[in-house]
């Protein structure tokens, strides 16, 4: 599956998770309540541009696109890009309540989940489900850039 096929599937995946609520008005009200409680905006349809670069660690920069709650399904959605330079130390090993999806744009990275390393190149998609230990590292000879999509409960 390439990133275009995945991008085409993402709205359907999000819609499926939203359908489990059964009542759109109730879900929207709950999402707005959660957004206020956790200080996240309710997301609206639209186009999102990358924000300014921020240092995300040694030899690593990031550009945020969006972060907020989807009105159906009470799901937090966050998207950003990260660029890791050659030799950048990998991010800390972590676990989350949300799921993470990586779409590699350039370079070669290694996604390690629960101590299993998998190489990814341009066009590859990696997924880490909530609760799994994971990290991603640039293992190539050029900079690596990838999109990160997180979906899950408000944290």
C-alpha positions in Angstrom: 0.0 0.0 0.0 1.4 3.4 -0.9 0.7 6.7 0.9 -1.9 7.8 -1.6 -3.9 4.6 -1.1 -3.5 5.0 2.7 -4.5 8.7 2.5 -7.6 7.6 0.6 -8.5 5.1 3.3 -7.9 7.4 6.3 -11.2 9.2 6.1 -13.1 5.9 5.9 -11.2 4.6 9.0 -12.0 7.7 10.9 -15.6 7.5 9.8 -15.9 3.9 10.9 -14.7 4.8 14.4 -17.2 7.6 14.5 -20.1 5.4 13.5 -19.8 3.4 16.7 -21.4 6.4 18.7 -24.7 6.0 16.9 -25.9 9.6 17.7 -24.1 12.3 15.8 -25.6 15.2 17.9 -24.6 13.5 21.1 -21.1 12.7 19.8 -20.6 16.4 18.8 -21.7 17.6 22.2 -19.4 15.2 24.0 -16.5 16.2 21.7 -17.1 19.9 22.5 -17.2 19.1 26.2 -14.0 17.0 26.0 -12.3 19.7 24.0 -13.0 22.3 26.7 -12.0 19.9 29.4 -8.6 19.1 27.8 -8.1 22.5 26.1 -8.1 21.0 22.6 -10.1 22.7 19.8 -12.9 20.8 18.1 -11.6 20.3 14.5 -13.6 21.4 11.5 -13.3 20.5 7.8 -10.7 22.5 6.0 -7.1 22.7 4.7 -4.3 22.7 7.1 -0.9 24.2 6.4 2.3 23.3 8.2 3.2 25.5 11.1 6.7 27.0 11.8 9.6 24.7 12.4 10.4 23.8 15.9 13.3 21.9 17.3 12.1 18.5 18.4 15.4 17.1 19.6 19.0 16.8 18.6 19.2 16.9 14.7 15.4 16.8 14.5 12.8 19.4 13.5 9.0 19.2 13.3 6.1 21.1 11.7 2.7 20.8 13.3 -0.4 20.8 11.1 -3.3 20.3 13.5 -4.2 19.0 16.9 -7.8 18.7 18.2 -10.8 16.6 18.7 -13.0 15.2 15.9 -16.6 16.0 16.6 -17.8 12.4 15.9 -16.3 9.7 18.0 -14.5 11.8 20.7 -11.2 11.1 19.0 -8.1 13.3 19.3 -6.3 13.8 15.9 -2.9 15.3 15.6 -0.7 15.6 12.5 2.9 16.8 12.0 6.0 16.2 9.9 9.4 15.4 11.4 12.8 15.6 9.7 15.7 13.7 11.3 19.2 14.4 10.1 21.8 11.7 9.6 23.0 10.5 12.9 20.1 11.9 14.9 19.5 10.0 18.1 16.2 8.2 18.0 13.3 9.7 20.0 12.8 8.3 23.5 11.2 4.8 23.6 7.6 5.4 24.6 4.0 4.2 24.8 0.8 6.2 24.3 -2.9 5.8 24.7 -3.3 6.9 21.1 -2.3 5.1 17.8 0.4 6.5 15.6 0.8 6.2 11.9 4.0 7.2 10.0 4.1 7.9 6.3 7.7 8.2 5.0 8.3 11.0 2.5 12.1 10.7 2.1 15.0 8.8 3.5 15.2 5.5 5.3 13.9 5.0 8.9 13.5 2.1 11.2 10.3 1.8 13.2 10.8 -0.3 16.3 7.7 -1.6 18.0 7.9 -4.0 21.0 11.6 -4.6 20.2 10.9 -5.6 16.5 12.6 -3.3 14.0 11.2 -2.7 10.5 12.8 -0.6 7.8 10.7 1.9 5.9 11.4 4.0 2.8 9.6 6.6 0.8 5.9 5.7 0.4 5.9 3.2 3.2 3.4 3.4 6.0 4.0 2.1 9.6 1.5 1.8 12.4 2.0 1.5 16.1 -1.2 0.6 18.1 -1.9 2.2 21.4 0.2 0.7 24.3 3.0 -0.7 22.2 6.6 0.4 23.0 8.1 2.2 20.0 10.5 4.6 18.5 11.6 5.7 15.0 15.1 6.4 13.9 16.9 7.6 10.7 19.1 4.7 9.6 19.9 6.0 6.2 22.7 8.1 4.7 20.4 11.1 4.0 17.9 13.1 6.0 14.6 11.4 6.6 11.2 13.1 6.6 7.9 11.5 7.6 4.3 12.5 8.4 2.9 11.4 11.8 -0.8 11.0 12.3 -2.0 10.2 15.9 -5.6 9.1 16.6 -6.9 8.2 20.0 -8.5 9.4 23.2 -7.8 12.9 24.5 -4.7 12.7 26.7 
